[in-house]
Amino acid sequence: MIKLGGLEEDEYLLLLNSHALADKKNPNDYKRLRSTTREMIKMLFGSPFVAKAIGGVVNS
């Protein structure tokens, strides 16, 4: 059995924000969202799939 570890916090935040802010013209306008996602990642255990899914939900 192969155990896969989760992403590091900075990598995870980058992935989550890239999906959450994918179609935003100026992502820097969303500082509150960025701070919220930083808090969220503490509960998501570094899973890339979850980051992509949550980012998509936040984006919609």
HTML snippet that shows the backbone in 3Dmol.js (N, CA, C, O; Angstrom):
<script src="https://3Dmol.org/build/3Dmol-min.js"></script>
<div id="view" style="width:600px;height:400px;position:relative"></div>
<script>
const pdb = `
ATOM      1  N   MET A   1       0.844  -1.162   0.000  1.00  0.00           N
ATOM      2  CA  MET A   1       0.000   0.000   0.000  1.00  0.00           C
ATOM      3  C   MET A   1       0.898   1.237   0.000  1.00  0.00           C
ATOM      4  O   MET A   1       1.896   1.297   0.718  1.00  0.00           O
ATOM      5  N   ILE A   2       0.529   2.203  -0.805  1.00  0.00           N
ATOM      6  CA  ILE A   2       1.270   3.464  -0.874  1.00  0.00           C
ATOM      7  C   ILE A   2       0.448   4.538  -0.185  1.00  0.00           C
ATOM      8  O   ILE A   2      -0.723   4.743  -0.508  1.00  0.00           O
ATOM      9  N   LYS A   3       1.065   5.217   0.758  1.00  0.00           N
ATOM     10  CA  LYS A   3       0.386   6.324   1.433  1.00  0.00           C
ATOM     11  C   LYS A   3       0.821   7.626   0.796  1.00  0.00           C
ATOM     12  O   LYS A   3       2.015   7.897   0.665  1.00  0.00           O
ATOM     13  N   LEU A   4      -0.139   8.421   0.404  1.00  0.00           N
ATOM     14  CA  LEU A   4       0.145   9.721  -0.175  1.00  0.00           C
ATOM     15  C   LEU A   4      -0.059  10.792   0.878  1.00  0.00           C
ATOM     16  O   LEU A   4      -1.080  10.810   1.565  1.00  0.00           O
ATOM     17  N   GLY A   5       0.892  11.665   1.003  1.00  0.00           N
ATOM     18  CA  GLY A   5       0.760  12.775   1.945  1.00  0.00           C
ATOM     19  C   GLY A   5       0.037  13.936   1.293  1.00  0.00           C
ATOM     20  O   GLY A   5      -0.075  14.005   0.070  1.00  0.00           O
ATOM     21  N   GLY A   6      -0.447  14.836   2.110  1.00  0.00           N
ATOM     22  CA  GLY A   6      -1.120  16.018   1.597  1.00  0.00           C
ATOM     23  C   GLY A   6      -0.119  17.074   1.178  1.00  0.00           C
ATOM     24  O   GLY A   6       1.080  16.947   1.426  1.00  0.00           O
ATOM     25  N   LEU A   7      -0.618  18.107   0.549  1.00  0.00           N
ATOM     26  CA  LEU A   7       0.227  19.225   0.131  1.00  0.00           C
ATOM     27  C   LEU A   7       0.643  20.058   1.339  1.00  0.00           C
ATOM     28  O   LEU A   7      -0.033  20.068   2.367  1.00  0.00           O
ATOM     29  N   GLU A   8       1.752  20.745   1.197  1.00  0.00           N
ATOM     30  CA  GLU A   8       2.172  21.701   2.211  1.00  0.00           C
ATOM     31  C   GLU A   8       1.203  22.886   2.185  1.00  0.00           C
ATOM     32  O   GLU A   8       0.529  23.116   1.181  1.00  0.00           O
ATOM     33  N   GLU A   9       1.136  23.623   3.269  1.00  0.00           N
ATOM     34  CA  GLU A   9       0.151  24.704   3.408  1.00  0.00           C
ATOM     35  C   GLU A   9       0.240  25.735   2.277  1.00  0.00           C
ATOM     36  O   GLU A   9      -0.788  26.121   1.721  1.00  0.00           O
ATOM     37  N   ASP A  10       1.435  26.180   1.935  1.00  0.00           N
ATOM     38  CA  ASP A  10       1.572  27.195   0.881  1.00  0.00           C
ATOM     39  C   ASP A  10       1.141  26.660  -0.483  1.00  0.00           C
ATOM     40  O   ASP A  10       0.481  27.368  -1.244  1.00  0.00           O
ATOM     41  N   GLU A  11       1.507  25.418  -0.798  1.00  0.00           N
ATOM     42  CA  GLU A  11       1.100  24.802  -2.054  1.00  0.00           C
ATOM     43  C   GLU A  11      -0.414  24.635  -2.103  1.00  0.00           C
ATOM     44  O   GLU A  11      -1.053  24.878  -3.127  1.00  0.00           O
ATOM     45  N   TYR A  12      -0.962  24.222  -0.990  1.00  0.00           N
ATOM     46  CA  TYR A  12      -2.394  23.991  -0.892  1.00  0.00           C
ATOM     47  C   TYR A  12      -3.165  25.295  -1.082  1.00  0.00           C
ATOM     48  O   TYR A  12      -4.169  25.336  -1.794  1.00  0.00           O
ATOM     49  N   LEU A  13      -2.687  26.355  -0.440  1.00  0.00           N
ATOM     50  CA  LEU A  13      -3.327  27.664  -0.557  1.00  0.00           C
ATOM     51  C   LEU A  13      -3.280  28.158  -1.997  1.00  0.00           C
ATOM     52  O   LEU A  13      -4.261  28.705  -2.501  1.00  0.00           O
ATOM     53  N   LEU A  14      -2.160  27.969  -2.650  1.00  0.00           N
ATOM     54  CA  LEU A  14      -2.019  28.372  -4.049  1.00  0.00           C
ATOM     55  C   LEU A  14      -3.011  27.621  -4.939  1.00  0.00           C
ATOM     56  O   LEU A  14      -3.663  28.226  -5.789  1.00  0.00           O
ATOM     57  N   LEU A  15      -3.126  26.316  -4.748  1.00  0.00           N
ATOM     58  CA  LEU A  15      -4.052  25.507  -5.535  1.00  0.00           C
ATOM     59  C   LEU A  15      -5.500  25.914  -5.270  1.00  0.00           C
ATOM     60  O   LEU A  15      -6.270  26.097  -6.212  1.00  0.00           O
ATOM     61  N   LEU A  16      -5.870  26.054  -4.024  1.00  0.00           N
ATOM     62  CA  LEU A  16      -7.239  26.438  -3.663  1.00  0.00           C
ATOM     63  C   LEU A  16      -7.588  27.805  -4.238  1.00  0.00           C
ATOM     64  O   LEU A  16      -8.650  27.974  -4.838  1.00  0.00           O
ATOM     65  N   ASN A  17      -6.713  28.767  -4.061  1.00  0.00           N
ATOM     66  CA  ASN A  17      -6.978  30.108  -4.578  1.00  0.00           C
ATOM     67  C   ASN A  17      -7.000  30.152  -6.098  1.00  0.00           C
ATOM     68  O   ASN A  17      -7.745  30.942  -6.680  1.00  0.00           O
ATOM     69  N   SER A  18      -6.199  29.320  -6.749  1.00  0.00           N
ATOM     70  CA  SER A  18      -6.208  29.318  -8.215  1.00  0.00           C
ATOM     71  C   SER A  18      -7.557  28.861  -8.756  1.00  0.00           C
ATOM     72  O   SER A  18      -7.977  29.309  -9.823  1.00  0.00           O
ATOM     73  N   HIS A  19      -8.235  27.983  -8.041  1.00  0.00           N
ATOM     74  CA  HIS A  19      -9.568  27.548  -8.466  1.00  0.00           C
ATOM     75  C   HIS A  19     -10.648  28.509  -7.970  1.00  0.00           C
ATOM     76  O   HIS A  19     -11.623  28.766  -8.677  1.00  0.00           O
ATOM     77  N   ALA A  20     -10.481  29.025  -6.791  1.00  0.00           N
ATOM     78  CA  ALA A  20     -11.491  29.945  -6.235  1.00  0.00           C
ATOM     79  C   ALA A  20     -11.518  31.274  -6.989  1.00  0.00           C
ATOM     80  O   ALA A  20     -12.571  31.901  -7.105  1.00  0.00           O
ATOM     81  N   LEU A  21     -10.373  31.700  -7.496  1.00  0.00           N
ATOM     82  CA  LEU A  21     -10.275  33.002  -8.156  1.00  0.00           C
ATOM     83  C   LEU A  21      -9.989  32.867  -9.654  1.00  0.00           C
ATOM     84  O   LEU A  21      -9.462  33.793 -10.271  1.00  0.00           O
ATOM     85  N   ALA A  22     -10.331  31.728 -10.231  1.00  0.00           N
ATOM     86  CA  ALA A  22      -9.955  31.411 -11.607  1.00  0.00           C
ATOM     87  C   ALA A  22     -10.418  32.439 -12.628  1.00  0.00           C
ATOM     88  O   ALA A  22      -9.639  32.804 -13.508  1.00  0.00           O
ATOM     89  N   ASP A  23     -11.625  32.909 -12.549  1.00  0.00           N
ATOM     90  CA  ASP A  23     -12.133  33.817 -13.580  1.00  0.00           C
ATOM     91  C   ASP A  23     -12.251  35.264 -13.100  1.00  0.00           C
ATOM     92  O   ASP A  23     -12.943  36.072 -13.721  1.00  0.00           O
ATOM     93  N   LYS A  24     -11.591  35.582 -12.018  1.00  0.00           N
ATOM     94  CA  LYS A  24     -11.642  36.944 -11.489  1.00  0.00           C
ATOM     95  C   LYS A  24     -10.605  37.792 -12.207  1.00  0.00           C
ATOM     96  O   LYS A  24      -9.461  37.370 -12.374  1.00  0.00           O
ATOM     97  N   LYS A  25     -11.003  38.991 -12.633  1.00  0.00           N
ATOM     98  CA  LYS A  25     -10.098  39.862 -13.386  1.00  0.00           C
ATOM     99  C   LYS A  25      -8.948  40.368 -12.526  1.00  0.00           C
ATOM    100  O   LYS A  25      -7.819  40.475 -13.005  1.00  0.00           O
ATOM    101  N   ASN A  26      -9.217  40.677 -11.274  1.00  0.00           N
ATOM    102  CA  ASN A  26      -8.168  41.168 -10.383  1.00  0.00           C
ATOM    103  C   ASN A  26      -8.255  40.424  -9.052  1.00  0.00           C
ATOM    104  O   ASN A  26      -8.934  40.876  -8.130  1.00  0.00           O
ATOM    105  N   PRO A  27      -7.570  39.287  -8.952  1.00  0.00           N
ATOM    106  CA  PRO A  27      -7.631  38.480  -7.722  1.00  0.00           C
ATOM    107  C   PRO A  27      -7.211  39.240  -6.464  1.00  0.00           C
ATOM    108  O   PRO A  27      -7.620  38.871  -5.363  1.00  0.00           O
ATOM    109  N   ASN A  28      -6.415  40.276  -6.604  1.00  0.00           N
ATOM    110  CA  ASN A  28      -5.980  41.043  -5.435  1.00  0.00           C
ATOM    111  C   ASN A  28      -7.135  41.797  -4.780  1.00  0.00           C
ATOM    112  O   ASN A  28      -7.002  42.261  -3.647  1.00  0.00           O
ATOM    113  N   ASP A  29      -8.257  41.924  -5.470  1.00  0.00           N
ATOM    114  CA  ASP A  29      -9.438  42.574  -4.899  1.00  0.00           C
ATOM    115  C   ASP A  29     -10.162  41.672  -3.895  1.00  0.00           C
ATOM    116  O   ASP A  29     -11.120  42.105  -3.254  1.00  0.00           O
ATOM    117  N   TYR A  30      -9.723  40.457  -3.760  1.00  0.00           N
ATOM    118  CA  TYR A  30     -10.413  39.472  -2.930  1.00  0.00           C
ATOM    119  C   TYR A  30      -9.588  39.094  -1.704  1.00  0.00           C
ATOM    120  O   TYR A  30      -9.437  37.912  -1.396  1.00  0.00           O
ATOM    121  N   LYS A  31      -9.059  40.083  -1.011  1.00  0.00           N
ATOM    122  CA  LYS A  31      -8.204  39.821   0.158  1.00  0.00           C
ATOM    123  C   LYS A  31      -8.948  39.098   1.269  1.00  0.00           C
ATOM    124  O   LYS A  31      -8.379  38.235   1.937  1.00  0.00           O
ATOM    125  N   ARG A  32     -10.209  39.439   1.471  1.00  0.00           N
ATOM    126  CA  ARG A  32     -10.984  38.767   2.520  1.00  0.00           C
ATOM    127  C   ARG A  32     -11.156  37.282   2.190  1.00  0.00           C
ATOM    128  O   ARG A  32     -11.045  36.427   3.068  1.00  0.00           O
ATOM    129  N   LEU A  33     -11.425  36.990   0.932  1.00  0.00           N
ATOM    130  CA  LEU A  33     -11.558  35.593   0.503  1.00  0.00           C
ATOM    131  C   LEU A  33     -10.246  34.851   0.704  1.00  0.00           C
ATOM    132  O   LEU A  33     -10.250  33.696   1.130  1.00  0.00           O
ATOM    133  N   ARG A  34      -9.137  35.490   0.407  1.00  0.00           N
ATOM    134  CA  ARG A  34      -7.830  34.862   0.594  1.00  0.00           C
ATOM    135  C   ARG A  34      -7.589  34.523   2.066  1.00  0.00           C
ATOM    136  O   ARG A  34      -7.063  33.456   2.381  1.00  0.00           O
ATOM    137  N   SER A  35      -7.972  35.424   2.959  1.00  0.00           N
ATOM    138  CA  SER A  35      -7.772  35.133   4.383  1.00  0.00           C
ATOM    139  C   SER A  35      -8.713  34.025   4.845  1.00  0.00           C
ATOM    140  O   SER A  35      -8.353  33.220   5.704  1.00  0.00           O
ATOM    141  N   THR A  36      -9.907  33.982   4.280  1.00  0.00           N
ATOM    142  CA  THR A  36     -10.858  32.921   4.613  1.00  0.00           C
ATOM    143  C   THR A  36     -10.337  31.570   4.136  1.00  0.00           C
ATOM    144  O   THR A  36     -10.432  30.580   4.860  1.00  0.00           O
ATOM    145  N   THR A  37      -9.788  31.522   2.923  1.00  0.00           N
ATOM    146  CA  THR A  37      -9.270  30.243   2.426  1.00  0.00           C
ATOM    147  C   THR A  37      -8.079  29.787   3.258  1.00  0.00           C
ATOM    148  O   THR A  37      -7.875  28.586   3.434  1.00  0.00           O
ATOM    149  N   ARG A  38      -7.295  30.723   3.771  1.00  0.00           N
ATOM    150  CA  ARG A  38      -6.166  30.343   4.635  1.00  0.00           C
ATOM    151  C   ARG A  38      -6.679  29.637   5.893  1.00  0.00           C
ATOM    152  O   ARG A  38      -6.054  28.691   6.374  1.00  0.00           O
ATOM    153  N   GLU A  39      -7.803  30.093   6.418  1.00  0.00           N
ATOM    154  CA  GLU A  39      -8.390  29.440   7.593  1.00  0.00           C
ATOM    155  C   GLU A  39      -8.988  28.079   7.216  1.00  0.00           C
ATOM    156  O   GLU A  39      -8.913  27.125   7.990  1.00  0.00           O
ATOM    157  N   MET A  40      -9.577  28.000   6.031  1.00  0.00           N
ATOM    158  CA  MET A  40     -10.210  26.755   5.588  1.00  0.00           C
ATOM    159  C   MET A  40      -9.214  25.624   5.416  1.00  0.00           C
ATOM    160  O   MET A  40      -9.523  24.475   5.729  1.00  0.00           O
ATOM    161  N   ILE A  41      -8.023  25.932   4.923  1.00  0.00           N
ATOM    162  CA  ILE A  41      -7.080  24.858   4.620  1.00  0.00           C
ATOM    163  C   ILE A  41      -6.637  24.098   5.857  1.00  0.00           C
ATOM    164  O   ILE A  41      -6.166  22.965   5.757  1.00  0.00           O
ATOM    165  N   LYS A  42      -6.784  24.706   7.004  1.00  0.00           N
ATOM    166  CA  LYS A  42      -6.417  24.012   8.235  1.00  0.00           C
ATOM    167  C   LYS A  42      -7.342  22.824   8.505  1.00  0.00           C
ATOM    168  O   LYS A  42      -6.985  21.913   9.252  1.00  0.00           O
ATOM    169  N   MET A  43      -8.528  22.837   7.896  1.00  0.00           N
ATOM    170  CA  MET A  43      -9.506  21.772   8.120  1.00  0.00           C
ATOM    171  C   MET A  43      -9.549  20.753   6.983  1.00  0.00           C
ATOM    172  O   MET A  43     -10.262  19.755   7.083  1.00  0.00           O
ATOM    173  N   LEU A  44      -8.799  20.984   5.903  1.00  0.00           N
ATOM    174  CA  LEU A  44      -8.941  20.153   4.711  1.00  0.00           C
ATOM    175  C   LEU A  44      -7.826  19.130   4.503  1.00  0.00           C
ATOM    176  O   LEU A  44      -7.844  18.411   3.504  1.00  0.00           O
ATOM    177  N   PHE A  45      -6.878  19.045   5.394  1.00  0.00           N
ATOM    178  CA  PHE A  45      -5.879  17.983   5.449  1.00  0.00           C
ATOM    179  C   PHE A  45      -4.978  17.866   4.212  1.00  0.00           C
ATOM    180  O   PHE A  45      -4.423  16.795   3.967  1.00  0.00           O
ATOM    181  N   GLY A  46      -4.822  18.926   3.438  1.00  0.00           N
ATOM    182  CA  GLY A  46      -3.866  18.920   2.334  1.00  0.00           C
ATOM    183  C   GLY A  46      -4.261  18.140   1.104  1.00  0.00           C
ATOM    184  O   GLY A  46      -3.419  17.923   0.232  1.00  0.00           O
ATOM    185  N   SER A  47      -5.499  17.709   0.994  1.00  0.00           N
ATOM    186  CA  SER A  47      -5.945  16.926  -0.155  1.00  0.00           C
ATOM    187  C   SER A  47      -6.113  17.817  -1.394  1.00  0.00           C
ATOM    188  O   SER A  47      -6.928  18.740  -1.372  1.00  0.00           O
ATOM    189  N   PRO A  48      -5.352  17.557  -2.484  1.00  0.00           N
ATOM    190  CA  PRO A  48      -5.494  18.363  -3.698  1.00  0.00           C
ATOM    191  C   PRO A  48      -6.897  18.288  -4.303  1.00  0.00           C
ATOM    192  O   PRO A  48      -7.409  19.284  -4.814  1.00  0.00           O
ATOM    193  N   PHE A  49      -7.513  17.112  -4.244  1.00  0.00           N
ATOM    194  CA  PHE A  49      -8.861  16.962  -4.785  1.00  0.00           C
ATOM    195  C   PHE A  49      -9.843  17.869  -4.047  1.00  0.00           C
ATOM    196  O   PHE A  49     -10.673  18.534  -4.668  1.00  0.00           O
ATOM    197  N   VAL A  50      -9.744  17.891  -2.740  1.00  0.00           N
ATOM    198  CA  VAL A  50     -10.643  18.736  -1.942  1.00  0.00           C
ATOM    199  C   VAL A  50     -10.378  20.206  -2.233  1.00  0.00           C
ATOM    200  O   VAL A  50     -11.321  20.993  -2.307  1.00  0.00           O
ATOM    201  N   ALA A  51      -9.123  20.593  -2.400  1.00  0.00           N
ATOM    202  CA  ALA A  51      -8.794  21.987  -2.722  1.00  0.00           C
ATOM    203  C   ALA A  51      -9.447  22.408  -4.028  1.00  0.00           C
ATOM    204  O   ALA A  51      -9.997  23.505  -4.129  1.00  0.00           O
ATOM    205  N   LYS A  52      -9.387  21.540  -5.019  1.00  0.00           N
ATOM    206  CA  LYS A  52      -9.988  21.841  -6.318  1.00  0.00           C
ATOM    207  C   LYS A  52     -11.511  21.925  -6.208  1.00  0.00           C
ATOM    208  O   LYS A  52     -12.128  22.832  -6.768  1.00  0.00           O
ATOM    209  N   ALA A  53     -12.106  20.990  -5.495  1.00  0.00           N
ATOM    210  CA  ALA A  53     -13.559  20.975  -5.340  1.00  0.00           C
ATOM    211  C   ALA A  53     -14.062  22.193  -4.556  1.00  0.00           C
ATOM    212  O   ALA A  53     -15.014  22.850  -4.978  1.00  0.00           O
ATOM    213  N   ILE A  54     -13.430  22.494  -3.425  1.00  0.00           N
ATOM    214  CA  ILE A  54     -13.840  23.646  -2.613  1.00  0.00           C
ATOM    215  C   ILE A  54     -13.596  24.937  -3.381  1.00  0.00           C
ATOM    216  O   ILE A  54     -14.432  25.840  -3.351  1.00  0.00           O
ATOM    217  N   GLY A  55     -12.474  25.036  -4.062  1.00  0.00           N
ATOM    218  CA  GLY A  55     -12.187  26.218  -4.876  1.00  0.00           C
ATOM    219  C   GLY A  55     -13.239  26.454  -5.931  1.00  0.00           C
ATOM    220  O   GLY A  55     -13.631  27.595  -6.174  1.00  0.00           O
ATOM    221  N   GLY A  56     -13.705  25.387  -6.564  1.00  0.00           N
ATOM    222  CA  GLY A  56     -14.776  25.504  -7.565  1.00  0.00           C
ATOM    223  C   GLY A  56     -16.075  25.971  -6.953  1.00  0.00           C
ATOM    224  O   GLY A  56     -16.791  26.773  -7.553  1.00  0.00           O
ATOM    225  N   VAL A  57     -16.389  25.487  -5.776  1.00  0.00           N
ATOM    226  CA  VAL A  57     -17.625  25.894  -5.081  1.00  0.00           C
ATOM    227  C   VAL A  57     -17.544  27.369  -4.696  1.00  0.00           C
ATOM    228  O   VAL A  57     -18.503  28.119  -4.878  1.00  0.00           O
ATOM    229  N   VAL A  58     -16.396  27.778  -4.164  1.00  0.00           N
ATOM    230  CA  VAL A  58     -16.208  29.169  -3.768  1.00  0.00           C
ATOM    231  C   VAL A  58     -16.299  30.081  -4.978  1.00  0.00           C
ATOM    232  O   VAL A  58     -16.810  31.196  -4.871  1.00  0.00           O
ATOM    233  N   ASN A  59     -15.816  29.629  -6.124  1.00  0.00           N
ATOM    234  CA  ASN A  59     -15.822  30.424  -7.335  1.00  0.00           C
ATOM    235  C   ASN A  59     -17.220  30.645  -7.888  1.00  0.00           C
ATOM    236  O   ASN A  59     -17.482  31.666  -8.522  1.00  0.00           O
ATOM    237  N   SER A  60     -18.106  29.709  -7.657  1.00  0.00           N
ATOM    238  CA  SER A  60     -19.457  29.818  -8.243  1.00  0.00           C
ATOM    239  C   SER A  60     -20.392  30.694  -7.458  1.00  0.00           C
ATOM    240  O   SER A  60     -21.548  30.865  -7.844  1.00  0.00           O
TER     241      SER A  60
END
`;
const viewer = $3Dmol.createViewer("view");
viewer.addModel(pdb, "pdb");
viewer.setStyle({}, {cartoon: {color: "spectrum"}});
viewer.zoomTo();
viewer.render();
</script>
